[in-house]
Amino acid sequence: MARKKTWADKLDDSKDLPKVVRIEGKLSRKWGEGTCAIPSPRDVDALMKRIPKGKLATIDSLRKAIAAQHQATIGCPLTTGIFAWIAAHAADEQEQAGRKRITPYWRTLKARGELNSKYPGGLANLKSRLEAEGHQILTKGGRCFVVDFDRRLAALS
């Protein structure tokens, strides 16, 4: 029986990525014309590692950086989000194993500065880590947002 893949294994599985593809068919109605950069999991992890303490990024800002790196019109919204999630879980796995320096996944937010409840430890963990770095968190109906997140976005490209 094959062993279950660790999060680190998933992070290392490049799946022949990155690559740039032409936006065609149904996707062109949704994303427009041009090209789409599909990052590798390690590409997304590397960008997340560049976010310094006190600064933030959103999945959209990661996508823009990926597009710029690959001279594409857009960065893939689907894979960027999935690979950020994998990077977050790989970092948590490393932290559980005793590693001190991990990818600061808590600094990567969803749109409009929303905390991603699917990241390790859920909202309580993310809120605690972000508040420890000086961010103010606002809770609205079970969702959490960083106040004035857009003023603290890191330059990634």
N, C-alpha and C positions, 0 to 999 in steps of 0.2 A: 504494500500500500504506500502510495506517495505521501510525503509529509506535506502538511498544510503550508502554503506560502506565508512568510512573515510580511509585515508591512515594508520592511527594508527590501525584501525580494521584489515586491510589487513596485517599489520606487526604482529599482534597478532594471526593471523590465521595459526596455525602450520601445518595443513593438515596432521597430523600424522607423521610429520618429526621432527627430522632428522632420516634418516635410511641409511643403507649401502646395496647396491645391487650388485650382480655379473654382470659384463659386458658380455653380450651375443648377439648373432645374428649380425645384421647389425652394432650395436654400437661397437662391438669388432673390426671390420675392421677400424673404425674411431678412437677409443680411445685405442685400444689394449686390452690385457687380464688383468684380476684382478677384483678389486672392485671399485665401485663409491659411494662416500659419497654424499648424497643429503641433504643439510642443511635445516634448518627451516629459515624463514625470520628473526627471532630473532638472530639466529647464525650469520648470515651475518651482521646484524646491530651491534651486540656486537663486531665483529672484526673491523668494520669501526670506532666504538667509540674509539678503542685502538690506532688509528693513531694520534700521537702527532703533534702539530703545527710545521711546518717546514719539516715534513716527508710526505711521500706519500705511496700509495699502488696501485696495479693494480688488475683487476678482477682475473688475473692469480695468483697473490700472495695471494689473498683471497682464491682461490681454493686450493692452496698448503697447506695453514693453515688448511682449512676444512678437507682435506685428512689426514693430520697429526693428527688432533684432533680425528678422527674416525678410525684411523689405516687402511685407505683405499688407494688404488693405486692412485686414482684421486678424486678431488672434482668436482661435476657436473658443467660443463660450462654453461648450460642453466639456471638452477635455481639460481646459484650464481649471474649471471648478472641480472636476473629478480628481485631477492630479494634485490640486491643493489639499483636498481631503486626504488623499493617500500620504502626502508629505506630512500632514498634521499627525496622522496615526503612526507613521514611521518615527517621527520625533518623540511622540509619547512612548512608543516602544523602547526607544533609546534611553529616554529618561528613566523608565521603569527598570532598565538594566544598569542604572547608575551613572550614565553619561551626564555630564554637567552642561556642556554646550550643545544645544539642539536648535533645530530650525524654530524660530519664534512664530509659530503658527497662529497664536492668539492675536498677532498684529495684522492678520489678513482678514478683512471684513467682507460681508456681502454688500450689495448695493445699498446706498443711502446710509452707510455706516453701521449696518446691523451686524450683531455678533452671530456667528454660525453655530447654532445649537447642536449640529452634528459633529463638531470637533470634539476631541477627547475631553472628558470631564464636564461637558455640557456648558450651559450658560454660567453656572456658578464659578467654574474654573476660569473661564475666559474673563469674566467680570473681575475676579480677584486679581488676575495677572495684569489686566489693563489698568485697573485702579492703582496697583502698586507702581506702575510706570507713569502715573500722573494724569490719566484720562478720567473724565467724568462720564458715567454711564447713566442713561435714562431708560427706565422700563415703561413700556406701553403695552398693555394687554398681553403680557407673557413674552413679549419680544424685547430685546435690549439693543440700544443704539449708543454709539459713542457721540457725545455732544461735540459739535464743531469738528467732526472727523476730517472734513475737507481741508481744514487749515493745517492739518498734521500729516498730510499725505507725503510719503517719501518719493524722491525723484528716482525712478527705476530705469529710465532709458538714457 
